[in-house]
Amino acid sequence: MIALAVTWIAKDGHEARVAELFRYLSLESRKEPGCRQFQVHRLLEDRRRFFIYEQFDDEAALAAHRASPHFATHARVELPLVADRHEGHLYEPLD
């Protein structure tokens, strides 16, 4: 298994659009065969900050996710217009 933790910050005035994009990405990503979890969180103290926690079976499943049509359109093209990717890290389980 592999986990990905990513933080995005919505540009001023685009918080609703970012939330809409993440709702769509969540729904579509959860349908992928190798996706174990795709959960988007929003910071209570800063409604512009979004934290995404993803789990995939392996690196091949993550690569398939990144090659999917919904990711190509919404995460690579639309999301950067309304938000900035702050950080992203890959993790592996200890056990």
Phi and psi restraints in degrees (range 20) as a CNS / XPLOR table:
assign (resid 1 and name C) (resid 2 and name N)
       (resid 2 and name CA) (resid 2 and name C) 1.0 -135.5 20.0 2
assign (resid 2 and name N) (resid 2 and name CA)
       (resid 2 and name C) (resid 3 and name N) 1.0 142.4 20.0 2
assign (resid 2 and name C) (resid 3 and name N)
       (resid 3 and name CA) (resid 3 and name C) 1.0 -121.6 20.0 2
assign (resid 3 and name N) (resid 3 and name CA)
       (resid 3 and name C) (resid 4 and name N) 1.0 146.6 20.0 2
assign (resid 3 and name C) (resid 4 and name N)
       (resid 4 and name CA) (resid 4 and name C) 1.0 -127.3 20.0 2
assign (resid 4 and name N) (resid 4 and name CA)
       (resid 4 and name C) (resid 5 and name N) 1.0 130.0 20.0 2
assign (resid 4 and name C) (resid 5 and name N)
       (resid 5 and name CA) (resid 5 and name C) 1.0 -120.1 20.0 2
assign (resid 5 and name N) (resid 5 and name CA)
       (resid 5 and name C) (resid 6 and name N) 1.0 122.5 20.0 2
assign (resid 5 and name C) (resid 6 and name N)
       (resid 6 and name CA) (resid 6 and name C) 1.0 -131.9 20.0 2
assign (resid 6 and name N) (resid 6 and name CA)
       (resid 6 and name C) (resid 7 and name N) 1.0 141.6 20.0 2
assign (resid 6 and name C) (resid 7 and name N)
       (resid 7 and name CA) (resid 7 and name C) 1.0 -117.9 20.0 2
assign (resid 7 and name N) (resid 7 and name CA)
       (resid 7 and name C) (resid 8 and name N) 1.0 130.0 20.0 2
assign (resid 7 and name C) (resid 8 and name N)
       (resid 8 and name CA) (resid 8 and name C) 1.0 -121.6 20.0 2
assign (resid 8 and name N) (resid 8 and name CA)
       (resid 8 and name C) (resid 9 and name N) 1.0 147.2 20.0 2
assign (resid 8 and name C) (resid 9 and name N)
       (resid 9 and name CA) (resid 9 and name C) 1.0 -123.0 20.0 2
assign (resid 9 and name N) (resid 9 and name CA)
       (resid 9 and name C) (resid 10 and name N) 1.0 120.4 20.0 2
assign (resid 9 and name C) (resid 10 and name N)
       (resid 10 and name CA) (resid 10 and name C) 1.0 -67.3 20.0 2
assign (resid 10 and name N) (resid 10 and name CA)
       (resid 10 and name C) (resid 11 and name N) 1.0 141.6 20.0 2
assign (resid 10 and name C) (resid 11 and name N)
       (resid 11 and name CA) (resid 11 and name C) 1.0 -71.4 20.0 2
assign (resid 11 and name N) (resid 11 and name CA)
       (resid 11 and name C) (resid 12 and name N) 1.0 150.2 20.0 2
assign (resid 11 and name C) (resid 12 and name N)
       (resid 12 and name CA) (resid 12 and name C) 1.0 -49.5 20.0 2
assign (resid 12 and name N) (resid 12 and name CA)
       (resid 12 and name C) (resid 13 and name N) 1.0 129.7 20.0 2
assign (resid 12 and name C) (resid 13 and name N)
       (resid 13 and name CA) (resid 13 and name C) 1.0 84.6 20.0 2
assign (resid 13 and name N) (resid 13 and name CA)
       (resid 13 and name C) (resid 14 and name N) 1.0 -2.2 20.0 2
assign (resid 13 and name C) (resid 14 and name N)
       (resid 14 and name CA) (resid 14 and name C) 1.0 -113.6 20.0 2
assign (resid 14 and name N) (resid 14 and name CA)
       (resid 14 and name C) (resid 15 and name N) 1.0 15.5 20.0 2
assign (resid 14 and name C) (resid 15 and name N)
       (resid 15 and name CA) (resid 15 and name C) 1.0 -58.6 20.0 2
assign (resid 15 and name N) (resid 15 and name CA)
       (resid 15 and name C) (resid 16 and name N) 1.0 -42.6 20.0 2
assign (resid 15 and name C) (resid 16 and name N)
       (resid 16 and name CA) (resid 16 and name C) 1.0 -65.8 20.0 2
assign (resid 16 and name N) (resid 16 and name CA)
       (resid 16 and name C) (resid 17 and name N) 1.0 -41.1 20.0 2
assign (resid 16 and name C) (resid 17 and name N)
       (resid 17 and name CA) (resid 17 and name C) 1.0 -66.0 20.0 2
assign (resid 17 and name N) (resid 17 and name CA)
       (resid 17 and name C) (resid 18 and name N) 1.0 -40.9 20.0 2
assign (resid 17 and name C) (resid 18 and name N)
       (resid 18 and name CA) (resid 18 and name C) 1.0 -62.0 20.0 2
assign (resid 18 and name N) (resid 18 and name CA)
       (resid 18 and name C) (resid 19 and name N) 1.0 -45.1 20.0 2
assign (resid 18 and name C) (resid 19 and name N)
       (resid 19 and name CA) (resid 19 and name C) 1.0 -60.4 20.0 2
assign (resid 19 and name N) (resid 19 and name CA)
       (resid 19 and name C) (resid 20 and name N) 1.0 -41.1 20.0 2
assign (resid 19 and name C) (resid 20 and name N)
       (resid 20 and name CA) (resid 20 and name C) 1.0 -62.7 20.0 2
assign (resid 20 and name N) (resid 20 and name CA)
       (resid 20 and name C) (resid 21 and name N) 1.0 -45.1 20.0 2
assign (resid 20 and name C) (resid 21 and name N)
       (resid 21 and name CA) (resid 21 and name C) 1.0 -62.3 20.0 2
assign (resid 21 and name N) (resid 21 and name CA)
       (resid 21 and name C) (resid 22 and name N) 1.0 -42.5 20.0 2
assign (resid 21 and name C) (resid 22 and name N)
       (resid 22 and name CA) (resid 22 and name C) 1.0 -68.3 20.0 2
assign (resid 22 and name N) (resid 22 and name CA)
       (resid 22 and name C) (resid 23 and name N) 1.0 -33.8 20.0 2
assign (resid 22 and name C) (resid 23 and name N)
       (resid 23 and name CA) (resid 23 and name C) 1.0 -62.5 20.0 2
assign (resid 23 and name N) (resid 23 and name CA)
       (resid 23 and name C) (resid 24 and name N) 1.0 -43.9 20.0 2
assign (resid 23 and name C) (resid 24 and name N)
       (resid 24 and name CA) (resid 24 and name C) 1.0 -65.5 20.0 2
assign (resid 24 and name N) (resid 24 and name CA)
       (resid 24 and name C) (resid 25 and name N) 1.0 -47.9 20.0 2
assign (resid 24 and name C) (resid 25 and name N)
       (resid 25 and name CA) (resid 25 and name C) 1.0 -59.2 20.0 2
assign (resid 25 and name N) (resid 25 and name CA)
       (resid 25 and name C) (resid 26 and name N) 1.0 -38.2 20.0 2
assign (resid 25 and name C) (resid 26 and name N)
       (resid 26 and name CA) (resid 26 and name C) 1.0 -61.8 20.0 2
assign (resid 26 and name N) (resid 26 and name CA)
       (resid 26 and name C) (resid 27 and name N) 1.0 -49.2 20.0 2
assign (resid 26 and name C) (resid 27 and name N)
       (resid 27 and name CA) (resid 27 and name C) 1.0 -59.8 20.0 2
assign (resid 27 and name N) (resid 27 and name CA)
       (resid 27 and name C) (resid 28 and name N) 1.0 -46.8 20.0 2
assign (resid 27 and name C) (resid 28 and name N)
       (resid 28 and name CA) (resid 28 and name C) 1.0 -71.7 20.0 2
assign (resid 28 and name N) (resid 28 and name CA)
       (resid 28 and name C) (resid 29 and name N) 1.0 -40.3 20.0 2
assign (resid 28 and name C) (resid 29 and name N)
       (resid 29 and name CA) (resid 29 and name C) 1.0 -65.9 20.0 2
assign (resid 29 and name N) (resid 29 and name CA)
       (resid 29 and name C) (resid 30 and name N) 1.0 -37.0 20.0 2
assign (resid 29 and name C) (resid 30 and name N)
       (resid 30 and name CA) (resid 30 and name C) 1.0 -65.9 20.0 2
assign (resid 30 and name N) (resid 30 and name CA)
       (resid 30 and name C) (resid 31 and name N) 1.0 -17.9 20.0 2
assign (resid 30 and name C) (resid 31 and name N)
       (resid 31 and name CA) (resid 31 and name C) 1.0 -80.5 20.0 2
assign (resid 31 and name N) (resid 31 and name CA)
       (resid 31 and name C) (resid 32 and name N) 1.0 -14.8 20.0 2
assign (resid 31 and name C) (resid 32 and name N)
       (resid 32 and name CA) (resid 32 and name C) 1.0 -69.2 20.0 2
assign (resid 32 and name N) (resid 32 and name CA)
       (resid 32 and name C) (resid 33 and name N) 1.0 138.2 20.0 2
assign (resid 32 and name C) (resid 33 and name N)
       (resid 33 and name CA) (resid 33 and name C) 1.0 -55.7 20.0 2
assign (resid 33 and name N) (resid 33 and name CA)
       (resid 33 and name C) (resid 34 and name N) 1.0 -39.1 20.0 2
assign (resid 33 and name C) (resid 34 and name N)
       (resid 34 and name CA) (resid 34 and name C) 1.0 -93.0 20.0 2
assign (resid 34 and name N) (resid 34 and name CA)
       (resid 34 and name C) (resid 35 and name N) 1.0 3.8 20.0 2
assign (resid 34 and name C) (resid 35 and name N)
       (resid 35 and name CA) (resid 35 and name C) 1.0 -87.2 20.0 2
assign (resid 35 and name N) (resid 35 and name CA)
       (resid 35 and name C) (resid 36 and name N) 1.0 118.8 20.0 2
assign (resid 35 and name C) (resid 36 and name N)
       (resid 36 and name CA) (resid 36 and name C) 1.0 -90.7 20.0 2
assign (resid 36 and name N) (resid 36 and name CA)
       (resid 36 and name C) (resid 37 and name N) 1.0 -34.7 20.0 2
assign (resid 36 and name C) (resid 37 and name N)
       (resid 37 and name CA) (resid 37 and name C) 1.0 -156.5 20.0 2
assign (resid 37 and name N) (resid 37 and name CA)
       (resid 37 and name C) (resid 38 and name N) 1.0 142.2 20.0 2
assign (resid 37 and name C) (resid 38 and name N)
       (resid 38 and name CA) (resid 38 and name C) 1.0 -145.8 20.0 2
assign (resid 38 and name N) (resid 38 and name CA)
       (resid 38 and name C) (resid 39 and name N) 1.0 101.1 20.0 2
assign (resid 38 and name C) (resid 39 and name N)
       (resid 39 and name CA) (resid 39 and name C) 1.0 -126.0 20.0 2
assign (resid 39 and name N) (resid 39 and name CA)
       (resid 39 and name C) (resid 40 and name N) 1.0 126.8 20.0 2
assign (resid 39 and name C) (resid 40 and name N)
       (resid 40 and name CA) (resid 40 and name C) 1.0 -104.8 20.0 2
assign (resid 40 and name N) (resid 40 and name CA)
       (resid 40 and name C) (resid 41 and name N) 1.0 134.5 20.0 2
assign (resid 40 and name C) (resid 41 and name N)
       (resid 41 and name CA) (resid 41 and name C) 1.0 -121.3 20.0 2
assign (resid 41 and name N) (resid 41 and name CA)
       (resid 41 and name C) (resid 42 and name N) 1.0 154.8 20.0 2
assign (resid 41 and name C) (resid 42 and name N)
       (resid 42 and name CA) (resid 42 and name C) 1.0 -125.6 20.0 2
assign (resid 42 and name N) (resid 42 and name CA)
       (resid 42 and name C) (resid 43 and name N) 1.0 130.4 20.0 2
assign (resid 42 and name C) (resid 43 and name N)
       (resid 43 and name CA) (resid 43 and name C) 1.0 -66.7 20.0 2
assign (resid 43 and name N) (resid 43 and name CA)
       (resid 43 and name C) (resid 44 and name N) 1.0 131.3 20.0 2
assign (resid 43 and name C) (resid 44 and name N)
       (resid 44 and name CA) (resid 44 and name C) 1.0 -65.3 20.0 2
assign (resid 44 and name N) (resid 44 and name CA)
       (resid 44 and name C) (resid 45 and name N) 1.0 -39.0 20.0 2
assign (resid 44 and name C) (resid 45 and name N)
       (resid 45 and name CA) (resid 45 and name C) 1.0 -82.2 20.0 2
assign (resid 45 and name N) (resid 45 and name CA)
       (resid 45 and name C) (resid 46 and name N) 1.0 -15.9 20.0 2
assign (resid 45 and name C) (resid 46 and name N)
       (resid 46 and name CA) (resid 46 and name C) 1.0 -145.1 20.0 2
assign (resid 46 and name N) (resid 46 and name CA)
       (resid 46 and name C) (resid 47 and name N) 1.0 98.2 20.0 2
assign (resid 46 and name C) (resid 47 and name N)
       (resid 47 and name CA) (resid 47 and name C) 1.0 -68.9 20.0 2
assign (resid 47 and name N) (resid 47 and name CA)
       (resid 47 and name C) (resid 48 and name N) 1.0 -5.8 20.0 2
assign (resid 47 and name C) (resid 48 and name N)
       (resid 48 and name CA) (resid 48 and name C) 1.0 -86.3 20.0 2
assign (resid 48 and name N) (resid 48 and name CA)
       (resid 48 and name C) (resid 49 and name N) 1.0 -14.9 20.0 2
assign (resid 48 and name C) (resid 49 and name N)
       (resid 49 and name CA) (resid 49 and name C) 1.0 -98.4 20.0 2
assign (resid 49 and name N) (resid 49 and name CA)
       (resid 49 and name C) (resid 50 and name N) 1.0 125.6 20.0 2
assign (resid 49 and name C) (resid 50 and name N)
       (resid 50 and name CA) (resid 50 and name C) 1.0 -119.5 20.0 2
assign (resid 50 and name N) (resid 50 and name CA)
       (resid 50 and name C) (resid 51 and name N) 1.0 137.6 20.0 2
assign (resid 50 and name C) (resid 51 and name N)
       (resid 51 and name CA) (resid 51 and name C) 1.0 -119.7 20.0 2
assign (resid 51 and name N) (resid 51 and name CA)
       (resid 51 and name C) (resid 52 and name N) 1.0 126.7 20.0 2
assign (resid 51 and name C) (resid 52 and name N)
       (resid 52 and name CA) (resid 52 and name C) 1.0 -115.0 20.0 2
assign (resid 52 and name N) (resid 52 and name CA)
       (resid 52 and name C) (resid 53 and name N) 1.0 129.1 20.0 2
assign (resid 52 and name C) (resid 53 and name N)
       (resid 53 and name CA) (resid 53 and name C) 1.0 -117.8 20.0 2
assign (resid 53 and name N) (resid 53 and name CA)
       (resid 53 and name C) (resid 54 and name N) 1.0 122.0 20.0 2
assign (resid 53 and name C) (resid 54 and name N)
       (resid 54 and name CA) (resid 54 and name C) 1.0 -125.5 20.0 2
assign (resid 54 and name N) (resid 54 and name CA)
       (resid 54 and name C) (resid 55 and name N) 1.0 143.6 20.0 2
assign (resid 54 and name C) (resid 55 and name N)
       (resid 55 and name CA) (resid 55 and name C) 1.0 -129.2 20.0 2
assign (resid 55 and name N) (resid 55 and name CA)
       (resid 55 and name C) (resid 56 and name N) 1.0 134.9 20.0 2
assign (resid 55 and name C) (resid 56 and name N)
       (resid 56 and name CA) (resid 56 and name C) 1.0 -130.3 20.0 2
assign (resid 56 and name N) (resid 56 and name CA)
       (resid 56 and name C) (resid 57 and name N) 1.0 155.8 20.0 2
assign (resid 56 and name C) (resid 57 and name N)
       (resid 57 and name CA) (resid 57 and name C) 1.0 -56.7 20.0 2
assign (resid 57 and name N) (resid 57 and name CA)
       (resid 57 and name C) (resid 58 and name N) 1.0 -41.7 20.0 2
assign (resid 57 and name C) (resid 58 and name N)
       (resid 58 and name CA) (resid 58 and name C) 1.0 -164.8 20.0 2
assign (resid 58 and name N) (resid 58 and name CA)
       (resid 58 and name C) (resid 59 and name N) 1.0 -176.6 20.0 2
assign (resid 58 and name C) (resid 59 and name N)
       (resid 59 and name CA) (resid 59 and name C) 1.0 -65.8 20.0 2
assign (resid 59 and name N) (resid 59 and name CA)
       (resid 59 and name C) (resid 60 and name N) 1.0 -30.8 20.0 2
assign (resid 59 and name C) (resid 60 and name N)
       (resid 60 and name CA) (resid 60 and name C) 1.0 -64.7 20.0 2
assign (resid 60 and name N) (resid 60 and name CA)
       (resid 60 and name C) (resid 61 and name N) 1.0 -39.9 20.0 2
assign (resid 60 and name C) (resid 61 and name N)
       (resid 61 and name CA) (resid 61 and name C) 1.0 -66.8 20.0 2
assign (resid 61 and name N) (resid 61 and name CA)
       (resid 61 and name C) (resid 62 and name N) 1.0 -38.0 20.0 2
assign (resid 61 and name C) (resid 62 and name N)
       (resid 62 and name CA) (resid 62 and name C) 1.0 -65.4 20.0 2
assign (resid 62 and name N) (resid 62 and name CA)
       (resid 62 and name C) (resid 63 and name N) 1.0 -41.6 20.0 2
assign (resid 62 and name C) (resid 63 and name N)
       (resid 63 and name CA) (resid 63 and name C) 1.0 -63.1 20.0 2
assign (resid 63 and name N) (resid 63 and name CA)
       (resid 63 and name C) (resid 64 and name N) 1.0 -40.0 20.0 2
assign (resid 63 and name C) (resid 64 and name N)
       (resid 64 and name CA) (resid 64 and name C) 1.0 -64.0 20.0 2
assign (resid 64 and name N) (resid 64 and name CA)
       (resid 64 and name C) (resid 65 and name N) 1.0 -39.5 20.0 2
assign (resid 64 and name C) (resid 65 and name N)
       (resid 65 and name CA) (resid 65 and name C) 1.0 -59.5 20.0 2
assign (resid 65 and name N) (resid 65 and name CA)
       (resid 65 and name C) (resid 66 and name N) 1.0 -47.2 20.0 2
assign (resid 65 and name C) (resid 66 and name N)
       (resid 66 and name CA) (resid 66 and name C) 1.0 -68.0 20.0 2
assign (resid 66 and name N) (resid 66 and name CA)
       (resid 66 and name C) (resid 67 and name N) 1.0 -20.5 20.0 2
assign (resid 66 and name C) (resid 67 and name N)
       (resid 67 and name CA) (resid 67 and name C) 1.0 -94.9 20.0 2
assign (resid 67 and name N) (resid 67 and name CA)
       (resid 67 and name C) (resid 68 and name N) 1.0 -3.6 20.0 2
assign (resid 67 and name C) (resid 68 and name N)
       (resid 68 and name CA) (resid 68 and name C) 1.0 -68.5 20.0 2
assign (resid 68 and name N) (resid 68 and name CA)
       (resid 68 and name C) (resid 69 and name N) 1.0 151.1 20.0 2
assign (resid 68 and name C) (resid 69 and name N)
       (resid 69 and name CA) (resid 69 and name C) 1.0 -59.6 20.0 2
assign (resid 69 and name N) (resid 69 and name CA)
       (resid 69 and name C) (resid 70 and name N) 1.0 -40.7 20.0 2
assign (resid 69 and name C) (resid 70 and name N)
       (resid 70 and name CA) (resid 70 and name C) 1.0 -66.9 20.0 2
assign (resid 70 and name N) (resid 70 and name CA)
       (resid 70 and name C) (resid 71 and name N) 1.0 -35.7 20.0 2
assign (resid 70 and name C) (resid 71 and name N)
       (resid 71 and name CA) (resid 71 and name C) 1.0 -69.6 20.0 2
assign (resid 71 and name N) (resid 71 and name CA)
       (resid 71 and name C) (resid 72 and name N) 1.0 -44.7 20.0 2
assign (resid 71 and name C) (resid 72 and name N)
       (resid 72 and name CA) (resid 72 and name C) 1.0 -58.8 20.0 2
assign (resid 72 and name N) (resid 72 and name CA)
       (resid 72 and name C) (resid 73 and name N) 1.0 -41.8 20.0 2
assign (resid 72 and name C) (resid 73 and name N)
       (resid 73 and name CA) (resid 73 and name C) 1.0 -79.9 20.0 2
assign (resid 73 and name N) (resid 73 and name CA)
       (resid 73 and name C) (resid 74 and name N) 1.0 -50.4 20.0 2
assign (resid 73 and name C) (resid 74 and name N)
       (resid 74 and name CA) (resid 74 and name C) 1.0 -88.1 20.0 2
assign (resid 74 and name N) (resid 74 and name CA)
       (resid 74 and name C) (resid 75 and name N) 1.0 -40.6 20.0 2
assign (resid 74 and name C) (resid 75 and name N)
       (resid 75 and name CA) (resid 75 and name C) 1.0 -84.1 20.0 2
assign (resid 75 and name N) (resid 75 and name CA)
       (resid 75 and name C) (resid 76 and name N) 1.0 -35.1 20.0 2
assign (resid 75 and name C) (resid 76 and name N)
       (resid 76 and name CA) (resid 76 and name C) 1.0 -89.6 20.0 2
assign (resid 76 and name N) (resid 76 and name CA)
       (resid 76 and name C) (resid 77 and name N) 1.0 -30.7 20.0 2
assign (resid 76 and name C) (resid 77 and name N)
       (resid 77 and name CA) (resid 77 and name C) 1.0 -105.9 20.0 2
assign (resid 77 and name N) (resid 77 and name CA)
       (resid 77 and name C) (resid 78 and name N) 1.0 -57.8 20.0 2
assign (resid 77 and name C) (resid 78 and name N)
       (resid 78 and name CA) (resid 78 and name C) 1.0 -75.8 20.0 2
assign (resid 78 and name N) (resid 78 and name CA)
       (resid 78 and name C) (resid 79 and name N) 1.0 -45.5 20.0 2
assign (resid 78 and name C) (resid 79 and name N)
       (resid 79 and name CA) (resid 79 and name C) 1.0 -59.2 20.0 2
assign (resid 79 and name N) (resid 79 and name CA)
       (resid 79 and name C) (resid 80 and name N) 1.0 -44.2 20.0 2
assign (resid 79 and name C) (resid 80 and name N)
       (resid 80 and name CA) (resid 80 and name C) 1.0 -63.0 20.0 2
assign (resid 80 and name N) (resid 80 and name CA)
       (resid 80 and name C) (resid 81 and name N) 1.0 -17.4 20.0 2
assign (resid 80 and name C) (resid 81 and name N)
       (resid 81 and name CA) (resid 81 and name C) 1.0 -73.7 20.0 2
assign (resid 81 and name N) (resid 81 and name CA)
       (resid 81 and name C) (resid 82 and name N) 1.0 -25.7 20.0 2
assign (resid 81 and name C) (resid 82 and name N)
       (resid 82 and name CA) (resid 82 and name C) 1.0 -120.9 20.0 2
assign (resid 82 and name N) (resid 82 and name CA)
       (resid 82 and name C) (resid 83 and name N) 1.0 -1.6 20.0 2
assign (resid 82 and name C) (resid 83 and name N)
       (resid 83 and name CA) (resid 83 and name C) 1.0 -154.1 20.0 2
assign (resid 83 and name N) (resid 83 and name CA)
       (resid 83 and name C) (resid 84 and name N) 1.0 161.0 20.0 2
assign (resid 83 and name C) (resid 84 and name N)
       (resid 84 and name CA) (resid 84 and name C) 1.0 -115.9 20.0 2
assign (resid 84 and name N) (resid 84 and name CA)
       (resid 84 and name C) (resid 85 and name N) 1.0 132.6 20.0 2
assign (resid 84 and name C) (resid 85 and name N)
       (resid 85 and name CA) (resid 85 and name C) 1.0 -75.7 20.0 2
assign (resid 85 and name N) (resid 85 and name CA)
       (resid 85 and name C) (resid 86 and name N) 1.0 119.2 20.0 2
assign (resid 85 and name C) (resid 86 and name N)
       (resid 86 and name CA) (resid 86 and name C) 1.0 -86.5 20.0 2
assign (resid 86 and name N) (resid 86 and name CA)
       (resid 86 and name C) (resid 87 and name N) 1.0 -46.5 20.0 2
assign (resid 86 and name C) (resid 87 and name N)
       (resid 87 and name CA) (resid 87 and name C) 1.0 -162.0 20.0 2
assign (resid 87 and name N) (resid 87 and name CA)
       (resid 87 and name C) (resid 88 and name N) 1.0 160.0 20.0 2
assign (resid 87 and name C) (resid 88 and name N)
       (resid 88 and name CA) (resid 88 and name C) 1.0 -155.2 20.0 2
assign (resid 88 and name N) (resid 88 and name CA)
       (resid 88 and name C) (resid 89 and name N) 1.0 135.6 20.0 2
assign (resid 88 and name C) (resid 89 and name N)
       (resid 89 and name CA) (resid 89 and name C) 1.0 -139.0 20.0 2
assign (resid 89 and name N) (resid 89 and name CA)
       (resid 89 and name C) (resid 90 and name N) 1.0 141.4 20.0 2
assign (resid 89 and name C) (resid 90 and name N)
       (resid 90 and name CA) (resid 90 and name C) 1.0 -95.9 20.0 2
assign (resid 90 and name N) (resid 90 and name CA)
       (resid 90 and name C) (resid 91 and name N) 1.0 140.0 20.0 2
assign (resid 90 and name C) (resid 91 and name N)
       (resid 91 and name CA) (resid 91 and name C) 1.0 -130.1 20.0 2
assign (resid 91 and name N) (resid 91 and name CA)
       (resid 91 and name C) (resid 92 and name N) 1.0 155.2 20.0 2
assign (resid 91 and name C) (resid 92 and name N)
       (resid 92 and name CA) (resid 92 and name C) 1.0 -126.9 20.0 2
assign (resid 92 and name N) (resid 92 and name CA)
       (resid 92 and name C) (resid 93 and name N) 1.0 149.8 20.0 2
assign (resid 92 and name C) (resid 93 and name N)
       (resid 93 and name CA) (resid 93 and name C) 1.0 -69.6 20.0 2
assign (resid 93 and name N) (resid 93 and name CA)
       (resid 93 and name C) (resid 94 and name N) 1.0 152.3 20.0 2
assign (resid 93 and name C) (resid 94 and name N)
       (resid 94 and name CA) (resid 94 and name C) 1.0 -72.0 20.0 2
assign (resid 94 and name N) (resid 94 and name CA)
       (resid 94 and name C) (resid 95 and name N) 1.0 -35.3 20.0 2
